[in-house]
């Protein structure tokens, strides 16, 4: 059996091959969980209402301030809506408070407010992108669930984010009234696309983030959100699906092994099959199992078994230059071994692309959008895994053509918006 066939047979036997993913069955399960989540029924998709809409028109010349509280950086920008687009007039970037050392809630907001002072009088509209777990409230504030990405802030449990920021600015002497909008980073990505495509013939936008994590948001008709209580009168609302939580994924043997090693077994199964946080580890575990089953030679197998970790960037480097200086290429002496490693890594990236397109296809089916080629759905894609992982974008495009264009007879296109979270936060403040 030649090396490619040997690798493919191993992946199929262990349920890890892209062909093991039944696209239609998985998509239908995703749509079902979307519907249940919107109705408040048991579902692995949280379907969180954003209390924001992508509908609306910003006023010419209107300014807004964007605050992006990320996992690594705090970014603040003064923006203006000018000639149908949002432009950044001034921007500042610094480490997010609480990243380098533990601080109090008061110190956290004081640092953010201090960074706001140079531009705070330039606009009454402030859009805050908060890249951590928060319950979005009908008043467009958000209640903290937890910080992530190693940020440590004491006394912050249950706080309302923009309320705390407003009170801190007041104590610093800022008395003019501000209108705040809090939004999730994926929502900001969607709104950046809505701002960029204003006036274009499109059938809505989908915000898709595939980086360290994985998530997707879209615009839903308000009557479909049956769990929604009073307090929102718009015709449509952005829904944060928290798609990484989806559990009805056709997992294989190594998926189950990886899941058992995580801090949250049984949850985030789609994210564990696709995101940068897990994909490198998943590929390494798959290679180790291939070594233990004799798919690789004993010499290379021993080297693979000795590896403690394998980053996704290492894998990407190997695939882009298989004879270069990446950790994997340094282990290999025989062409057959190189082929096996390449096929295993490539197929798992392909499976990641297939599952990602599945989630997009589910949203388009649920909303019945993208029926016309001259009016496609725009997918605003963000994240290092999507844009930097070797061959991912090409595979995503191939599955998009095969399943969305040819089988669903729907149409979409992928776009990238620079400074998406800043622009999307500004647009949220301008139109909501």
N, C-alpha and C positions, 0 to 999 in steps of 0.2 A: 504494500500500500504506500503510495507516495505521500510526502510530508503534508501537503494540503488536505488530502483526504483523511489522513490520520488525525489531524487537528480538528477537522470538521466533525468527524465521527465521535471524537472525545467530547466535544462541546454538545453535540446532539444527545449523546448518552446521558449527560449530566444536566440536561434541560437548560443549557446556557446559550445555545445557538439562536441567532435572530429568527430562524425559521420556527423555533419553538413558541414564538409569540404569535398567537392568533389575533391579528389586528382587529378584525370585526368584533370578536367576542370581548376583547379588552376595551375597545371603544364604547361598545354598548354598556358595559359595566360602569365605565366612567360617566356616561350620560345618566345612567340610573342613579349613581351616587350624587351627581350634580342636582338632579331633581329632588332626591330625598333631602339633601342638605338645604336646599332652598325652602323646603316645606317643614323643616325642623324635625324630620324623621332621622332615625339612625343612619349614619353615612360616614365613610372614611374621609370625605371631603368636607372641610369646615364651612365653605361657602359664606365667607364673612362679608356682610354689607359694608361698603365704604362710605355710604351716605354722601357720595359725590357722583356727579354726572360728567360725561365727556361732552355733553351738549352745551351750547352757549357760545357767545362771541365776546372776545375781549375788546375793550374800547381802544381805539387808536391812541397811542401815546401814553397809555396807562402804565404805571410802574408797579412792580411787586418785589418783595424780598423773598428769596428762597433760602431755607435753612435745611441742610442735609446732614442729619445726625446718623452717620454710618457706623460700620463696625471697626473701622480704622481711622477714618478722617472725619473732621467737622468741616463742612464747606458752607460758605455764606456768599450769596450773590445778589446784587441789585440788578434787576432786569427791566426791560421795557418791551411792550408790544408795539411793533413798528412795521408798517407795510406788510401786514399779514403774518409776521413771524415774531418770535421772542428773541431778543438780543441781550447778551450779558454786558452790562455797563461796567461792573466792578465785581471782583471776586476775591475771596480770601480762603485759604485752606490751612488747617492746623490739626494736630492729633486730637482725636475725640477725647473729651475729659473722661477720666476713669480708666483709660487704657493702660497707662504706664504705672499707675498706683491707685489704690483704693481711696475714694473720696466720698464726702457726704453729698446728699441730694442738693443741699444749698450751694456747695462749691461747684457741683456739676452745672447748675443753671447759671451761677454767677459767671463762670467762664464763657458759657454760650452768650449770655447777655453782653458781656464785655466785648466779644467779637462782633456783636451786632451794632454797637454804638456808632461806628463810623457811617452807617447807612440807615440807621433806624428811623431817622426823620424824613427819609426820602420817599416813603410810601406807608400807607395805612394797611396795606394788604401783605400778610405774611403766610407763606406756605411752608409747612414743616414736614419734611420727609423723615420718617422714623423707621430705621431698618432693624427694629427689634420687636419682640412680641408685644402687641398692644390691642386692646379691644376698642374698636372705633365706636364713638358715641354719636347719637343723633345731632348733637350740637357741633359736630365736626372737630371735637377734641378726641383724645384717646386715653384710655386708662392702661397704665403699664401692667403687663403680665410678667415679663422678665427681661432683663438684659441678656444679650448673648455675646459670643465672640470675645470672651474674657474681660469684658468691661465690668468694673466693680464699683457700684454706687450704693452706699448704705442709706437706709431710711426711705427708699424710693418705692417700696411695695404699694401698689394700688394708686399711685399718684396720677393726676391728670396732667398730661405733658404741657400743652400750651397754656393751661391755667397757671402752672408753676412758672413758666417762662414769663408770662404777663406780669405776675406778681413780683418777680425778681426785677424786671425792668421798671416797674412802678417804684420799688424801693430805691432804685438807682436814679430816680427823678424823671423818668419818661412817663409823662402824664397823658399824652394824646392817645385816644382810643385806637386800638388795632383790631383788624378782623383776621382771625387765625383759621387756618385749615390744616388739619393733620392728616397725613396719608402714608400708607405703606410704600416701600420702594418699588414694588411691582406695579402698583397703581400709578406711581409717578412715571414709570416707564411707559405705560399705556397713554397717559395724558401728554407725554412729550410727543408721541406719535400723532395724537389728535391735534396738537398745536401745529406740528410740522405739515400735516396733511390738510389743514383748514382750506376749504375751497376745492379740494380735489374730489374726483368722483371715486369714492370708496364706500365699502359697505361695513364700516366700523373698524375698530382696532382691537388687537389682542396684545397685551403686555406679556412677554415671555422672558423669564430670567433663568439662565442656566450657567451658574458659576460655582461657587462653593456649595450653594444650595440649589433648589429647583422650585419654581413657582410660576403661576399663570393667572392672569386676571382678564376680565372681559366686561362688556356692557350688557346688562340684562333688563328686560322689560319689568317695570315695577310690579305689575300684577302677578308675575311669576314668582316673586319673592314672598311666598305665603307666610313665612315665619315673621315677616316684618310687622312691627307694631306701628302705632301712630308716630308722627313726627317727620314724615318725608312726603312731599307732594309732587316730586318730579316724575316724569313719564318713564325715565330709565335710571338705572343706578349701576355703578361699577361694582362688580363682585370679585373679591379676592378668594379664589378657589382653595388656596393652600394645597396645590396639586401634589406637592411632594409627600403629603400624608396618605395618598391613595394606596390602599392595601390590596386591591383585587388585581394584582400583577402576577403574571405567570412566572413565578420564581423557580430557579433551578437549585441543584444541590449546593452550589457554592454561594448562591444568594442566601440560603438558609444558614449556612455557616457564618457568613458575614453578619447577618442579622443577629445571631446569637452572641456575637462579640461586641455589639454596640450597647450604649447606655439605655436605649429605648427599644428593645426587641419587640417585634410585632407591629410597629408603627413606621411611618415614613418609608414604606417599601418602594414606592416609585422613586423617591429621592435617592435611596440606597442603590438603585439600579442605574442612575443617570448622573448624579451630581459630582462635582469635583471633589467634594469632601470624602466620597466613598469609592469613586471609580478606580483610582489607583490601587487601593487596597483590594478591591474586588478582582482586578486583573492579576495582582500578585498571588492571591489565594487560588485563583484558577490555574496559574502557572505551577504553583506548588502541588496542586492535585494532579496536574498533568505529569509532573515529575514522579509523583508517588505511584502513578499508574503505568509508568514506563513509556509514556508518549515522548518523553525527552530522554536522552542518554543519561546514564548514571553520573557521568562526570559533570554535565551541565545541571542535572537534577540536584546534585549536592550543592552546587553554587546557588541555585535558585532557593533551595530550602534554607540556606544560610542567610538570605536577605531578610532584614528586619522590617524594611519598608521600601516602598517604590512609589515615588510621586508621579502624579499625572503628567507633569512637565517632563520627567525622565522618559516616560512612555512615549510622549509626543515627540521628543527629541530622537528616540530610537526609530520611530516609524518614519520620520522625515529624513533620517540619515542612518540607515541600518549598519553602516560600517564606520560610523563616527565614534565619538568618545563617550557616549552615554553609558550608564552602568550596565544596561542589558547587552549592548553590543560588545562590551569588553569581556563578557562571559562566554561568548559564542566563538567556536572554532570551525564548525561544519555548516555548510549551506543548508542542509536539512533542518538543523536546529534553528537556524535563523528563520526559516520558512514557518516552522511550527509556532515560534514566539510571535512572529508577525501576524499569522492568521488568527491566533487566539486574541491578541490585543485588538486587531482590526475588527473582528467579529463582535466583540463586546462593545466597541465604540459604535458599530453599526446597529446593534441592539438598542443602545442608548438613543440613537437618532430615531429609530422606529417607534420607540415608546414616547419620545418627545412629540413626534408628529401625530401619534395617536391622540395625545391630549388636546392638541390643536384641532384635529379633525372632530373630536367629540364636542368641543365648544361650537364649532361651525355648524355641526348638525343640530345641536341643542337650540341654537339661536336662528337656524335656517338662514344663514348668511352666505355671501360669496357665490350667488347663483350665476352672476354675469361676469364674463372675462373682462369687460370694460369697467367693472365696478367691483374690484376684488377687496377682500379683507386684508388689512395691512397688519403684519405681525412685527411688532417692535421687539427685536431680540437684543438682549443685554446679557453680559456675563462672560467671564474668561473661558469657561468650558465651551460655550457656543462659538466664540470668535477665535480662540487660540488653539484649541485641541486639534491636532493634525487630522485632516480629512472629515471632521465632524460636519462642518457646514455643507460640504458636498453631499454627504450621505443624507443629511436632513433634506436637502433640496431634491434628491432622488426619490425619497419616500414621499415627500410632499407631492411630487408629480405623479407617482404611481397610485397613491391612495386617495389624495384629495382631488387632484385634477381628473385622473382617468376613472377612478371607481366612484367617487362621490359626485363627480361633475360639478365641483366647486372650485373657486379660484381665490388665490391669495398670493401675496408677495412678502418677502422679508426685507425689513429695513433696519438700519442702525442709526440711532440719533446720538450725536455727541452731547455729553453733559446731560444725559436723559433725565436723571433724577432732579437736577436743578431746574431744567426747563419745565418738566412736568409739575413740579411743586409750584412754580410760578404760575403756570397755566391754571392749576387748581384754584389758587388764590384769586386769579383774575376773573374766572367765569363762575365760581361758586360763592 
